[in-house]
């Protein structure tokens, strides 16, 4: 999983050439870690992807994006996965 995270970070950094983008890899409960980190860094914006699950699947798995939106200390931009 760490290798996949590092590959994704490299892809994001490559797309953001010339922009002030900082990437970080965190471990733990996604919602709690993102909220703690964004609070500690005094983030201006959180951007989070969503797979667009609904119904029973979402109920069972929960929603990281929804948790972040509810608890975030700053605005959150939720981007739907284009394949969802």
N, CA, C and O atoms as a CHARMM CRD file, in Angstrom:
* protein
*
  336
    1    1 UNK  N      0.82700  -1.18900   0.00000 PROA 1      0.00000
    2    1 UNK  CA     0.00000   0.00000   0.00000 PROA 1      0.00000
    3    1 UNK  C      0.87500   1.25900   0.00000 PROA 1      0.00000
    4    1 UNK  O      0.52700   2.24600  -0.64800 PROA 1      0.00000
    5    2 UNK  N      1.98600   1.23800   0.70500 PROA 2      0.00000
    6    2 UNK  CA     2.89900   2.38100   0.74100 PROA 2      0.00000
    7    2 UNK  C      3.42500   2.69500  -0.65800 PROA 2      0.00000
    8    2 UNK  O      3.52500   3.86000  -1.04200 PROA 2      0.00000
    9    3 UNK  N      3.76000   1.65500  -1.41200 PROA 3      0.00000
   10    3 UNK  CA     4.28000   1.86100  -2.76900 PROA 3      0.00000
   11    3 UNK  C      3.22400   2.51500  -3.65800 PROA 3      0.00000
   12    3 UNK  O      3.54600   3.39700  -4.45400 PROA 3      0.00000
   13    4 UNK  N      1.96700   2.08900  -3.52800 PROA 4      0.00000
   14    4 UNK  CA     0.89800   2.69000  -4.31800 PROA 4      0.00000
   15    4 UNK  C      0.69600   4.15300  -3.93500 PROA 4      0.00000
   16    4 UNK  O      0.49800   5.00300  -4.80300 PROA 4      0.00000
   17    5 UNK  N      0.74500   4.44700  -2.64000 PROA 5      0.00000
   18    5 UNK  CA     0.60900   5.83100  -2.17500 PROA 5      0.00000
   19    5 UNK  C      1.72800   6.70000  -2.74200 PROA 5      0.00000
   20    5 UNK  O      1.48700   7.82300  -3.18400 PROA 5      0.00000
   21    6 UNK  N      2.94300   6.17900  -2.72700 PROA 6      0.00000
   22    6 UNK  CA     4.07500   6.94400  -3.26000 PROA 6      0.00000
   23    6 UNK  C      3.93800   7.17700  -4.76200 PROA 6      0.00000
   24    6 UNK  O      4.31100   8.23900  -5.26100 PROA 6      0.00000
   25    7 UNK  N      3.40200   6.18800  -5.48900 PROA 7      0.00000
   26    7 UNK  CA     3.18600   6.34700  -6.93000 PROA 7      0.00000
   27    7 UNK  C      2.14800   7.43900  -7.19000 PROA 7      0.00000
   28    7 UNK  O      2.32100   8.26300  -8.08800 PROA 7      0.00000
   29    8 UNK  N      1.08900   7.44500  -6.41500 PROA 8      0.00000
   30    8 UNK  CA     0.04400   8.45400  -6.58000 PROA 8      0.00000
   31    8 UNK  C      0.58800   9.84200  -6.27500 PROA 8      0.00000
   32    8 UNK  O      0.27900  10.79600  -6.98900 PROA 8      0.00000
   33    9 UNK  N      1.39600   9.96800  -5.22100 PROA 9      0.00000
   34    9 UNK  CA     2.00300  11.25000  -4.87600 PROA 9      0.00000
   35    9 UNK  C      2.88100  11.74200  -6.02400 PROA 9      0.00000
   36    9 UNK  O      2.84100  12.92000  -6.37600 PROA 9      0.00000
   37   10 UNK  N      3.66100  10.85700  -6.59800 PROA 10     0.00000
   38   10 UNK  CA     4.50800  11.24700  -7.73700 PROA 10     0.00000
   39   10 UNK  C      3.66300  11.72500  -8.91200 PROA 10     0.00000
   40   10 UNK  O      4.01800  12.69900  -9.57600 PROA 10     0.00000
   41   11 UNK  N      2.54900  11.04700  -9.17100 PROA 11     0.00000
   42   11 UNK  CA     1.65900  11.45600 -10.26200 PROA 11     0.00000
   43   11 UNK  C      1.08200  12.84500 -10.01400 PROA 11     0.00000
   44   11 UNK  O      1.03800  13.67500 -10.92200 PROA 11     0.00000
   45   12 UNK  N      0.64400  13.09500  -8.79000 PROA 12     0.00000
   46   12 UNK  CA     0.07400  14.39900  -8.43900 PROA 12     0.00000
   47   12 UNK  C      1.12600  15.48400  -8.58400 PROA 12     0.00000
   48   12 UNK  O      0.85700  16.54000  -9.15700 PROA 12     0.00000
   49   13 UNK  N      2.32200  15.23100  -8.06900 PROA 13     0.00000
   50   13 UNK  CA     3.39400  16.23000  -8.16800 PROA 13     0.00000
   51   13 UNK  C      3.75800  16.50900  -9.61700 PROA 13     0.00000
   52   13 UNK  O      4.05500  17.65100  -9.96900 PROA 13     0.00000
   53   14 UNK  N      3.74000  15.48300 -10.46500 PROA 14     0.00000
   54   14 UNK  CA     4.06200  15.66700 -11.88000 PROA 14     0.00000
   55   14 UNK  C      3.01200  16.53600 -12.57700 PROA 14     0.00000
   56   14 UNK  O      3.34600  17.33200 -13.45500 PROA 14     0.00000
   57   15 UNK  N      1.75400  16.38400 -12.18900 PROA 15     0.00000
   58   15 UNK  CA     0.68400  17.18800 -12.79700 PROA 15     0.00000
   59   15 UNK  C      0.70900  18.63000 -12.31000 PROA 15     0.00000
   60   15 UNK  O      0.15500  19.51000 -12.97000 PROA 15     0.00000
   61   16 UNK  N      1.32900  18.88400 -11.19100 PROA 16     0.00000
   62   16 UNK  CA     1.27900  20.20700 -10.56400 PROA 16     0.00000
   63   16 UNK  C      2.54700  21.02300 -10.79800 PROA 16     0.00000
   64   16 UNK  O      2.86800  21.90300 -10.00000 PROA 16     0.00000
   65   17 UNK  N      3.25200  20.74900 -11.85300 PROA 17     0.00000
   66   17 UNK  CA     4.49500  21.46700 -12.14000 PROA 17     0.00000
   67   17 UNK  C      4.22700  22.96700 -12.17300 PROA 17     0.00000
   68   17 UNK  O      3.30600  23.42700 -12.84900 PROA 17     0.00000
   69   18 UNK  N      5.03100  23.71900 -11.44500 PROA 18     0.00000
   70   18 UNK  CA     4.89500  25.16700 -11.39700 PROA 18     0.00000
   71   18 UNK  C      3.89900  25.65200 -10.36100 PROA 18     0.00000
   72   18 UNK  O      3.72400  26.86000 -10.19900 PROA 18     0.00000
   73   19 UNK  N      3.24400  24.74200  -9.65800 PROA 19     0.00000
   74   19 UNK  CA     2.26600  25.10500  -8.63900 PROA 19     0.00000
   75   19 UNK  C      2.84600  24.83100  -7.24800 PROA 19     0.00000
   76   19 UNK  O      3.73500  23.99500  -7.08700 PROA 19     0.00000
   77   20 UNK  N      2.34000  25.53400  -6.27300 PROA 20     0.00000
   78   20 UNK  CA     2.77300  25.32000  -4.89100 PROA 20     0.00000
   79   20 UNK  C      1.91000  24.22600  -4.27500 PROA 20     0.00000
   80   20 UNK  O      0.92700  24.50700  -3.58900 PROA 20     0.00000
   81   21 UNK  N      2.28900  22.97700  -4.52800 PROA 21     0.00000
   82   21 UNK  CA     1.54200  21.82200  -4.03900 PROA 21     0.00000
   83   21 UNK  C      2.44800  21.02500  -3.12100 PROA 21     0.00000
   84   21 UNK  O      3.60100  20.73900  -3.44700 PROA 21     0.00000
   85   22 UNK  N      1.90200  20.67000  -1.96400 PROA 22     0.00000
   86   22 UNK  CA     2.65100  19.84300  -1.01800 PROA 22     0.00000
   87   22 UNK  C      1.87000  18.56000  -0.80400 PROA 22     0.00000
   88   22 UNK  O      0.66200  18.59200  -0.56700 PROA 22     0.00000
   89   23 UNK  N      2.55200  17.44500  -0.88700 PROA 23     0.00000
   90   23 UNK  CA     1.89500  16.15500  -0.71500 PROA 23     0.00000
   91   23 UNK  C      2.46300  15.46000   0.51100 PROA 23     0.00000
   92   23 UNK  O      3.63700  15.61500   0.84700 PROA 23     0.00000
   93   24 UNK  N      1.59700  14.68200   1.18000 PROA 24     0.00000
   94   24 UNK  CA     1.98600  13.95700   2.38600 PROA 24     0.00000
   95   24 UNK  C      1.29800  12.60800   2.37400 PROA 24     0.00000
   96   24 UNK  O      0.19300  12.47000   1.85000 PROA 24     0.00000
   97   25 UNK  N      1.94500  11.62000   2.94800 PROA 25     0.00000
   98   25 UNK  CA     1.34400  10.29800   3.10600 PROA 25     0.00000
   99   25 UNK  C      1.15100  10.06200   4.59800 PROA 25     0.00000
  100   25 UNK  O      2.10400  10.12100   5.37400 PROA 25     0.00000
  101   26 UNK  N     -0.10200   9.79300   4.99500 PROA 26     0.00000
  102   26 UNK  CA    -0.44700   9.57700   6.40200 PROA 26     0.00000
  103   26 UNK  C     -0.91900   8.13900   6.58800 PROA 26     0.00000
  104   26 UNK  O     -1.38400   7.50400   5.64100 PROA 26     0.00000
  105   27 UNK  N     -0.79900   7.63500   7.79900 PROA 27     0.00000
  106   27 UNK  CA    -1.28800   6.29800   8.12300 PROA 27     0.00000
  107   27 UNK  C     -2.30000   6.38800   9.24800 PROA 27     0.00000
  108   27 UNK  O     -2.17100   7.23100  10.13600 PROA 27     0.00000
  109   28 UNK  N     -3.30300   5.52800   9.21600 PROA 28     0.00000
  110   28 UNK  CA    -4.30800   5.49500  10.26600 PROA 28     0.00000
  111   28 UNK  C     -5.69300   5.66000   9.69200 PROA 28     0.00000
  112   28 UNK  O     -5.90100   5.48600   8.49100 PROA 28     0.00000
  113   29 UNK  N     -6.64400   5.99600  10.54600 PROA 29     0.00000
  114   29 UNK  CA    -8.01200   6.23200  10.10400 PROA 29     0.00000
  115   29 UNK  C     -8.02100   7.46000   9.20600 PROA 29     0.00000
  116   29 UNK  O     -7.63500   8.54200   9.65000 PROA 29     0.00000
  117   30 UNK  N     -8.45200   7.32100   7.94700 PROA 30     0.00000
  118   30 UNK  CA    -8.35200   8.42800   6.99800 PROA 30     0.00000
  119   30 UNK  C     -9.00300   9.72100   7.47200 PROA 30     0.00000
  120   30 UNK  O     -8.39000  10.78500   7.38000 PROA 30     0.00000
  121   31 UNK  N    -10.22000   9.65200   7.97100 PROA 31     0.00000
  122   31 UNK  CA   -10.91200  10.87000   8.38600 PROA 31     0.00000
  123   31 UNK  C    -10.16000  11.54700   9.52400 PROA 31     0.00000
  124   31 UNK  O     -9.86100  12.73900   9.45300 PROA 31     0.00000
  125   32 UNK  N     -9.86000  10.79900  10.56000 PROA 32     0.00000
  126   32 UNK  CA    -9.19900  11.38900  11.73000 PROA 32     0.00000
  127   32 UNK  C     -7.82400  11.94700  11.38100 PROA 32     0.00000
  128   32 UNK  O     -7.46300  13.03200  11.83700 PROA 32     0.00000
  129   33 UNK  N     -7.06000  11.22400  10.58300 PROA 33     0.00000
  130   33 UNK  CA    -5.71000  11.68900  10.22100 PROA 33     0.00000
  131   33 UNK  C     -5.75900  12.94800   9.36700 PROA 33     0.00000
  132   33 UNK  O     -4.96400  13.86600   9.57200 PROA 33     0.00000
  133   34 UNK  N     -6.67800  13.00100   8.41700 PROA 34     0.00000
  134   34 UNK  CA    -6.79300  14.18500   7.55700 PROA 34     0.00000
  135   34 UNK  C     -7.25300  15.39000   8.37000 PROA 34     0.00000
  136   34 UNK  O     -6.75200  16.49700   8.16800 PROA 34     0.00000
  137   35 UNK  N     -8.19500  15.19200   9.28200 PROA 35     0.00000
  138   35 UNK  CA    -8.67000  16.29800  10.11800 PROA 35     0.00000
  139   35 UNK  C     -7.54600  16.79100  11.03000 PROA 35     0.00000
  140   35 UNK  O     -7.32400  17.99700  11.13000 PROA 35     0.00000
  141   36 UNK  N     -6.83900  15.88600  11.69100 PROA 36     0.00000
  142   36 UNK  CA    -5.72100  16.28700  12.57000 PROA 36     0.00000
  143   36 UNK  C     -4.65200  17.03800  11.78400 PROA 36     0.00000
  144   36 UNK  O     -4.17000  18.08400  12.21900 PROA 36     0.00000
  145   37 UNK  N     -4.28700  16.50100  10.63000 PROA 37     0.00000
  146   37 UNK  CA    -3.22900  17.09200   9.82200 PROA 37     0.00000
  147   37 UNK  C     -3.62800  18.46600   9.29900 PROA 37     0.00000
  148   37 UNK  O     -2.84700  19.41400   9.37300 PROA 37     0.00000
  149   38 UNK  N     -4.84200  18.57200   8.77400 PROA 38     0.00000
  150   38 UNK  CA    -5.27500  19.86300   8.21900 PROA 38     0.00000
  151   38 UNK  C     -5.40400  20.92200   9.31400 PROA 38     0.00000
  152   38 UNK  O     -5.15900  22.10300   9.06900 PROA 38     0.00000
  153   39 UNK  N     -5.78200  20.50600  10.50300 PROA 39     0.00000
  154   39 UNK  CA    -5.84900  21.44200  11.62500 PROA 39     0.00000
  155   39 UNK  C     -4.44900  21.88900  12.02900 PROA 39     0.00000
  156   39 UNK  O     -4.21200  23.08000  12.23200 PROA 39     0.00000
  157   40 UNK  N     -3.53000  20.94800  12.14500 PROA 40     0.00000
  158   40 UNK  CA    -2.15400  21.26500  12.54600 PROA 40     0.00000
  159   40 UNK  C     -1.45400  22.16800  11.52400 PROA 40     0.00000
  160   40 UNK  O     -0.66100  23.03400  11.89500 PROA 40     0.00000
  161   41 UNK  N     -1.75000  21.96200  10.25100 PROA 41     0.00000
  162   41 UNK  CA    -1.11200  22.74600   9.18700 PROA 41     0.00000
  163   41 UNK  C     -1.88400  24.01100   8.84000 PROA 41     0.00000
  164   41 UNK  O     -1.46800  24.77000   7.96500 PROA 41     0.00000
  165   42 UNK  N     -3.01700  24.24600   9.52500 PROA 42     0.00000
  166   42 UNK  CA    -3.85000  25.41200   9.24300 PROA 42     0.00000
  167   42 UNK  C     -4.19900  25.47600   7.75400 PROA 42     0.00000
  168   42 UNK  O     -4.03000  26.50600   7.10100 PROA 42     0.00000
  169   43 UNK  N     -4.68900  24.35200   7.24200 PROA 43     0.00000
  170   43 UNK  CA    -4.99000  24.22700   5.81200 PROA 43     0.00000
  171   43 UNK  C     -6.07000  25.20800   5.38100 PROA 43     0.00000
  172   43 UNK  O     -6.98200  25.52800   6.14300 PROA 43     0.00000
  173   44 UNK  N     -5.95000  25.67900   4.14400 PROA 44     0.00000
  174   44 UNK  CA    -6.94600  26.56800   3.55000 PROA 44     0.00000
  175   44 UNK  C     -8.03200  25.79400   2.81400 PROA 44     0.00000
  176   44 UNK  O     -9.15000  26.28200   2.65000 PROA 44     0.00000
  177   45 UNK  N     -7.69500  24.57900   2.36800 PROA 45     0.00000
  178   45 UNK  CA    -8.60900  23.78300   1.55600 PROA 45     0.00000
  179   45 UNK  C     -8.18600  22.33000   1.61200 PROA 45     0.00000
  180   45 UNK  O     -6.99600  22.01800   1.58600 PROA 45     0.00000
  181   46 UNK  N     -9.16400  21.44500   1.68900 PROA 46     0.00000
  182   46 UNK  CA    -8.92200  20.01000   1.56500 PROA 46     0.00000
  183   46 UNK  C     -9.61700  19.56300   0.28700 PROA 46     0.00000
  184   46 UNK  O    -10.78600  19.87900   0.06300 PROA 46     0.00000
  185   47 UNK  N     -8.89700  18.83200  -0.54500 PROA 47     0.00000
  186   47 UNK  CA    -9.48300  18.26000  -1.75200 PROA 47     0.00000
  187   47 UNK  C     -9.49200  16.75500  -1.56100 PROA 47     0.00000
  188   47 UNK  O     -8.45800  16.14900  -1.27800 PROA 47     0.00000
  189   48 UNK  N    -10.66300  16.15800  -1.71600 PROA 48     0.00000
  190   48 UNK  CA   -10.79600  14.72000  -1.49000 PROA 48     0.00000
  191   48 UNK  C    -11.61700  14.10800  -2.61700 PROA 48     0.00000
  192   48 UNK  O    -12.60500  14.68700  -3.06700 PROA 48     0.00000
  193   49 UNK  N    -11.19900  12.94200  -3.06300 PROA 49     0.00000
  194   49 UNK  CA   -11.93800  12.22000  -4.08600 PROA 49     0.00000
  195   49 UNK  C    -12.99100  11.33000  -3.46200 PROA 49     0.00000
  196   49 UNK  O    -12.89700  10.95600  -2.29200 PROA 49     0.00000
  197   50 UNK  N    -13.99400  10.99700  -4.25500 PROA 50     0.00000
  198   50 UNK  CA   -15.02700  10.07100  -3.80500 PROA 50     0.00000
  199   50 UNK  C    -15.30700   9.07900  -4.91000 PROA 50     0.00000
  200   50 UNK  O    -15.20700   9.39800  -6.09500 PROA 50     0.00000
  201   51 UNK  N    -15.65800   7.87800  -4.50800 PROA 51     0.00000
  202   51 UNK  CA   -15.97300   6.84200  -5.49100 PROA 51     0.00000
  203   51 UNK  C    -17.44600   6.84000  -5.85700 PROA 51     0.00000
  204   51 UNK  O    -17.87200   6.07300  -6.72000 PROA 51     0.00000
  205   52 UNK  N    -18.22800   7.69300  -5.20700 PROA 52     0.00000
  206   52 UNK  CA   -19.63700   7.81800  -5.56500 PROA 52     0.00000
  207   52 UNK  C    -20.49200   6.62500  -5.15500 PROA 52     0.00000
  208   52 UNK  O    -21.48900   6.32700  -5.81300 PROA 52     0.00000
  209   53 UNK  N    -20.12000   5.94500  -4.08900 PROA 53     0.00000
  210   53 UNK  CA   -20.91700   4.80800  -3.62200 PROA 53     0.00000
  211   53 UNK  C    -22.17800   5.33100  -2.94900 PROA 53     0.00000
  212   53 UNK  O    -22.18200   6.41600  -2.36700 PROA 53     0.00000
  213   54 UNK  N    -23.25500   4.54000  -3.03700 PROA 54     0.00000
  214   54 UNK  CA   -24.47100   4.91900  -2.33700 PROA 54     0.00000
  215   54 UNK  C    -25.22300   3.66600  -1.88900 PROA 54     0.00000
  216   54 UNK  O    -24.83000   2.54000  -2.19500 PROA 54     0.00000
  217   55 UNK  N    -26.28000   3.88700  -1.17900 PROA 55     0.00000
  218   55 UNK  CA   -27.09900   2.77600  -0.70900 PROA 55     0.00000
  219   55 UNK  C    -26.40000   1.93300   0.34500 PROA 55     0.00000
  220   55 UNK  O    -25.65200   2.44900   1.17400 PROA 55     0.00000
  221   56 UNK  N    -26.65000   0.63800   0.30400 PROA 56     0.00000
  222   56 UNK  CA   -26.13100  -0.28700   1.30400 PROA 56     0.00000
  223   56 UNK  C    -24.60000  -0.31900   1.30600 PROA 56     0.00000
  224   56 UNK  O    -23.98800  -0.40200   2.37100 PROA 56     0.00000
  225   57 UNK  N    -23.98100  -0.25400   0.13500 PROA 57     0.00000
  226   57 UNK  CA   -22.52100  -0.28200   0.05800 PROA 57     0.00000
  227   57 UNK  C    -21.91900   0.87600   0.84800 PROA 57     0.00000
  228   57 UNK  O    -20.94900   0.67800   1.58000 PROA 57     0.00000
  229   58 UNK  N    -22.47000   2.07200   0.71700 PROA 58     0.00000
  230   58 UNK  CA   -21.96800   3.23500   1.44400 PROA 58     0.00000
  231   58 UNK  C    -22.22900   3.09600   2.93300 PROA 58     0.00000
  232   58 UNK  O    -21.38200   3.45400   3.75100 PROA 58     0.00000
  233   59 UNK  N    -23.40300   2.57500   3.28800 PROA 59     0.00000
  234   59 UNK  CA   -23.75300   2.39500   4.69500 PROA 59     0.00000
  235   59 UNK  C    -22.77500   1.45100   5.37600 PROA 59     0.00000
  236   59 UNK  O    -22.34200   1.71400   6.49800 PROA 59     0.00000
  237   60 UNK  N    -22.42500   0.37300   4.72200 PROA 60     0.00000
  238   60 UNK  CA   -21.52100  -0.62300   5.30600 PROA 60     0.00000
  239   60 UNK  C    -20.09200  -0.09200   5.36300 PROA 60     0.00000
  240   60 UNK  O    -19.41700  -0.24500   6.38100 PROA 60     0.00000
  241   61 UNK  N    -19.63400   0.51700   4.30700 PROA 61     0.00000
  242   61 UNK  CA   -18.25100   0.96300   4.22400 PROA 61     0.00000
  243   61 UNK  C    -18.02000   2.33400   4.84500 PROA 61     0.00000
  244   61 UNK  O    -16.88500   2.67300   5.18000 PROA 61     0.00000
  245   62 UNK  N    -19.07400   3.12600   5.00400 PROA 62     0.00000
  246   62 UNK  CA   -18.90100   4.48600   5.48500 PROA 62     0.00000
  247   62 UNK  C    -18.42500   5.37600   4.35200 PROA 62     0.00000
  248   62 UNK  O    -18.23200   4.90600   3.23000 PROA 62     0.00000
  249   63 UNK  N    -18.23800   6.62900   4.62800 PROA 63     0.00000
  250   63 UNK  CA   -17.79400   7.55600   3.59900 PROA 63     0.00000
  251   63 UNK  C    -16.70800   8.45700   4.16500 PROA 63     0.00000
  252   63 UNK  O    -16.96200   9.29600   5.02900 PROA 63     0.00000
  253   64 UNK  N    -15.49800   8.26700   3.66400 PROA 64     0.00000
  254   64 UNK  CA   -14.38400   9.11000   4.10600 PROA 64     0.00000
  255   64 UNK  C    -14.65900  10.55600   3.73000 PROA 64     0.00000
  256   64 UNK  O    -14.46800  11.46000   4.54400 PROA 64     0.00000
  257   65 UNK  N    -15.10300  10.77600   2.51200 PROA 65     0.00000
  258   65 UNK  CA   -15.36700  12.15000   2.07000 PROA 65     0.00000
  259   65 UNK  C    -16.41300  12.81800   2.95600 PROA 65     0.00000
  260   65 UNK  O    -16.25200  13.97900   3.33400 PROA 65     0.00000
  261   66 UNK  N    -17.47300  12.10600   3.28800 PROA 66     0.00000
  262   66 UNK  CA   -18.51600  12.68900   4.12800 PROA 66     0.00000
  263   66 UNK  C    -17.98100  13.02500   5.51600 PROA 66     0.00000
  264   66 UNK  O    -18.29100  14.08200   6.06500 PROA 66     0.00000
  265   67 UNK  N    -17.18200  12.13000   6.07800 PROA 67     0.00000
  266   67 UNK  CA   -16.59300  12.38600   7.39000 PROA 67     0.00000
  267   67 UNK  C    -15.70800  13.61500   7.38500 PROA 67     0.00000
  268   67 UNK  O    -15.72200  14.40400   8.32900 PROA 67     0.00000
  269   68 UNK  N    -14.93700  13.77600   6.32000 PROA 68     0.00000
  270   68 UNK  CA   -14.05900  14.93900   6.20500 PROA 68     0.00000
  271   68 UNK  C    -14.88300  16.21300   6.07300 PROA 68     0.00000
  272   68 UNK  O    -14.58600  17.21800   6.71900 PROA 68     0.00000
  273   69 UNK  N    -15.91400  16.17200   5.23800 PROA 69     0.00000
  274   69 UNK  CA   -16.76900  17.35500   5.06600 PROA 69     0.00000
  275   69 UNK  C    -17.38400  17.76400   6.40300 PROA 69     0.00000
  276   69 UNK  O    -17.45600  18.95300   6.71600 PROA 69     0.00000
  277   70 UNK  N    -17.82200  16.79900   7.18000 PROA 70     0.00000
  278   70 UNK  CA   -18.48500  17.10600   8.45900 PROA 70     0.00000
  279   70 UNK  C    -17.52900  17.67300   9.50400 PROA 70     0.00000
  280   70 UNK  O    -17.92800  18.51700  10.30700 PROA 70     0.00000
  281   71 UNK  N    -16.27600  17.22400   9.50600 PROA 71     0.00000
  282   71 UNK  CA   -15.35300  17.57700  10.58500 PROA 71     0.00000
  283   71 UNK  C    -14.26100  18.56600  10.21000 PROA 71     0.00000
  284   71 UNK  O    -13.53300  19.03300  11.08700 PROA 71     0.00000
  285   72 UNK  N    -14.12800  18.89300   8.94800 PROA 72     0.00000
  286   72 UNK  CA   -13.00500  19.71200   8.48200 PROA 72     0.00000
  287   72 UNK  C    -13.01300  21.11900   9.08300 PROA 72     0.00000
  288   72 UNK  O    -14.06900  21.72000   9.28100 PROA 72     0.00000
  289   73 UNK  N    -11.81400  21.63000   9.36600 PROA 73     0.00000
  290   73 UNK  CA   -11.67800  22.98500   9.89200 PROA 73     0.00000
  291   73 UNK  C    -11.63700  24.04500   8.78700 PROA 73     0.00000
  292   73 UNK  O    -11.48200  25.23300   9.07000 PROA 73     0.00000
  293   74 UNK  N    -11.77600  23.61300   7.53200 PROA 74     0.00000
  294   74 UNK  CA   -11.68500  24.52400   6.39500 PROA 74     0.00000
  295   74 UNK  C    -12.59700  23.99900   5.28400 PROA 74     0.00000
  296   74 UNK  O    -13.16500  22.91600   5.42300 PROA 74     0.00000
  297   75 UNK  N    -12.74800  24.74100   4.18900 PROA 75     0.00000
  298   75 UNK  CA   -13.56500  24.25000   3.07600 PROA 75     0.00000
  299   75 UNK  C    -13.02000  22.93000   2.51100 PROA 75     0.00000
  300   75 UNK  O    -11.82000  22.65900   2.56200 PROA 75     0.00000
  301   76 UNK  N    -13.93300  22.12300   1.97400 PROA 76     0.00000
  302   76 UNK  CA   -13.57500  20.83700   1.37700 PROA 76     0.00000
  303   76 UNK  C    -14.13700  20.79000  -0.03700 PROA 76     0.00000
  304   76 UNK  O    -15.31300  21.07900  -0.25700 PROA 76     0.00000
  305   77 UNK  N    -13.29400  20.42800  -0.98600 PROA 77     0.00000
  306   77 UNK  CA   -13.71300  20.22000  -2.36600 PROA 77     0.00000
  307   77 UNK  C    -13.75300  18.71700  -2.59400 PROA 77     0.00000
  308   77 UNK  O    -12.73000  18.04000  -2.49200 PROA 77     0.00000
  309   78 UNK  N    -14.94300  18.19100  -2.90400 PROA 78     0.00000
  310   78 UNK  CA   -15.10600  16.76700  -3.15100 PROA 78     0.00000
  311   78 UNK  C    -15.21200  16.56100  -4.64400 PROA 78     0.00000
  312   78 UNK  O    -16.04600  17.17100  -5.31400 PROA 78     0.00000
  313   79 UNK  N    -14.34400  15.68000  -5.16800 PROA 79     0.00000
  314   79 UNK  CA   -14.28000  15.41700  -6.60200 PROA 79     0.00000
  315   79 UNK  C    -14.69200  13.97900  -6.83900 PROA 79     0.00000
  316   79 UNK  O    -14.09800  13.05300  -6.28700 PROA 79     0.00000
  317   80 UNK  N    -15.71500  13.79700  -7.66700 PROA 80     0.00000
  318   80 UNK  CA   -16.20100  12.45500  -7.96800 PROA 80     0.00000
  319   80 UNK  C    -15.27000  11.76400  -8.95800 PROA 80     0.00000
  320   80 UNK  O    -14.83100  12.36000  -9.94200 PROA 80     0.00000
  321   81 UNK  N    -14.98200  10.50400  -8.67800 PROA 81     0.00000
  322   81 UNK  CA   -14.17000   9.69100  -9.57600 PROA 81     0.00000
  323   81 UNK  C    -14.88300   9.58700 -10.91800 PROA 81     0.00000
  324   81 UNK  O    -16.05900   9.22400 -10.96300 PROA 81     0.00000
  325   82 UNK  N    -14.20100   9.89400 -11.99700 PROA 82     0.00000
  326   82 UNK  CA   -14.84500   9.90100 -13.31000 PROA 82     0.00000
  327   82 UNK  C    -15.29000   8.51100 -13.75900 PROA 82     0.00000
  328   82 UNK  O    -16.11300   8.39400 -14.66700 PROA 82     0.00000
  329   83 UNK  N    -14.76200   7.45700 -13.14000 PROA 83     0.00000
  330   83 UNK  CA   -15.15300   6.10100 -13.52200 PROA 83     0.00000
  331   83 UNK  C    -16.32300   5.59600 -12.69000 PROA 83     0.00000
  332   83 UNK  O    -16.84800   4.51400 -12.95400 PROA 83     0.00000
  333   84 UNK  N    -16.74000   6.37400 -11.67900 PROA 84     0.00000
  334   84 UNK  CA   -17.81400   5.91500 -10.77500 PROA 84     0.00000
  335   84 UNK  C    -19.17100   6.08100 -11.41700 PROA 84     0.00000
  336   84 UNK  O    -20.18700   5.75000 -10.80700 PROA 84     0.00000
